[in-house]
Amino acid sequence: MPMLPAAVTATSLDDIAEADVVVLLSGTGSDPEAVRRATGHTLHTLQAWLAADRFADATLVVLTHSATDGADDGATDGASDGAGLAAAAVRGLVRTAQLENPGSFLLVDLDGHEESARLLPYVTTLGHPEVALRAGTVQVPRLARRTEPVADDLQREAVWDADGTVVITGASGTLAGALAHHLVEHHGVRHLLLLSRSGTGVDGLEEAGATVTTVACDVADRTALEHALAAVPAEHPVRAVIHAAGVLADGTTGTLTPEQVDAVLRPKSEAAWHLHELTQEMDLRHFVLFSSIAGITGSQGQANYGAANAHLDALAVYRSARGLPAQSLAWGFWAQASGMTGHLDDADRARISSSGIAPLSTEEGLRLFDAALAQGDPVVAPVRMDTAGLRAQGAELAEIFQGLVPARRRGATVTAAPHDTVADGSLRGELAALSEKERAERLLALVRAQAASVLGHDSADAVEANRAFREFGFDSLTAVELRNRLNSATGLRLPATLVFDYPTPEILAGYLNDELFGTSASSVDTVGAVATDVTAGAVGAVGAVDGVEDDPVVIVGMSCRYPGGVESPEDLWRLVDDGVDAISGFPLDRGWDVEGIYDPEPGVAGKSYVR
């Protein structure tokens, strides 16, 4: 990689006191261990960055090298040697982090040109969330429409060998089952090898004329996968691979664990690499990877899923550059409930639709499958776009979608709901002109309206001022979305834990008022009102500190239980001062089966070796 410009770089954020721009160098490599190492290091750094107050107004530039994850951008080095595969996974992870934390991260991909490296300080000032630097030029990603092939093209190009075997991974999934029927009934496929962890078959395929072999196989286990492929009879050799395996382990970027990342990478990206290695000497007609639009655009709460799918896209580009068949289909949202989408409720579906991505019917999805294979491009996103939904986002429309909506029409739709699109300056000015009571009402209306919108409600009336956000169904993902909306409306940099730190709309509105205008009497009144609901004694505690200036902490009550006969604060001090051993056996008045859970051998699952 060329010498970096005068930007701050470090191997650890601990080495940096303060900076406006920090550059994180992403790892490279192609094998699963390289992907795991690069994504793990990046996630750790992103989490440390978000937790450090000193970087609240700074930008972390995640710098990759020739990360070819689907864009036709002229980066050929990473595609030909595979070095950019791990970096592509990093980019997929960071795209979600950007959605959850707007303005905190910038993705930059460099080629090998010195003039590109010299542009790095410049691109940090442009305001784009993601750029690629190619031969001294700045490129930004955009989705573009592809015209579907006509029927004759579909018949001519998407050829399936009736004597060959089609391997489908993740075959117990709903969509894989629908695809298997489609291949048999519409493309004349007669030999299927269905792989899944459970070994569950797909009903009705034999009746449709196919010979089906169903194998329980963890496709992330290279040895098990190799054995399954080796068992395919020579008279019906493998001619096509469709990798549809995948799982979810959702969590916001700040809370994701390495275990969650690994759980998603293994069945999707690691298994895809094994399939690539084990079949690259076979005479394949098709090598199809079921990816997701999440790898291209990001998906809140799914940074690990974005990483895995961006890696699949890059693998398809890598294979294509080597003359091997490969297509990664970055699917949008399917309407049919499956193991990946069955957990979504109406609010989740409404939130996805509001992003401009409409659900695909199974019929539409299978038609797009045929069209995508006929196109021949290594990465295609079969997605049903709601252009009206995209236009409704106005100036907030993500850059990746802006090629799908003319700029003139985007600008005409900036005036949406009265509380949704107020710029921070005008909001602050509007509030400053109001009385304290009116300001509190206005901010409360803002919070309730945005919370209702996040949850998919038509009216703010669905969000009561004094009920906890948790009671409305807020989780870490919807909390981040509400935080981002309030950031946009107020111009503040609010924490991701906002709805948990300020648990009701009324309390949150008071906090916003304090952040915008400084501590006010209304915030003290709110504390008093909350304390009144606790106990009568707590009211006295609040009253006792009313005369203390600038005290942000109020103790409204305390309750504890300690062992060793402690029944008062004095008893607790005495126990500590005397060094009393307060450890005792399990209590006998709880109805517990103490003997049943006891096992003298440490480490026995569900047992205790003490009693």
QUIQUI-V651066 format. One record per helix or strand. SS is the DSSP state (helix for helix, strand for strand). FROM is the first residue (numbers start at 0). TO is the last residue. Records with the same first field share a line. If there is no record, write none. Layout:
SS: FROM-TO, FROM-TO
This chain:
strand: 7-8, 20-24, 58-64, 104-109, 129-133, 136-138, 164-168, 190-195, 210-215, 237-242, 250-250, 285-291, 301-301, 326-330, 333-333, 356-357, 359-359, 378-379, 383-384, 467-467, 503-503, 597-597, 607-607
helix: 12-14, 31-50, 52-54, 76-80, 84-99, 113-116, 119-122, 150-156, 173-186, 221-229, 233-235, 257-278, 293-296, 302-320, 345-353, 361-374, 386-391, 393-395, 398-403, 406-410, 423-431, 435-454, 459-461, 468-471, 475-489, 497-500, 504-516, 520-531, 535-543, 568-577, 593-596
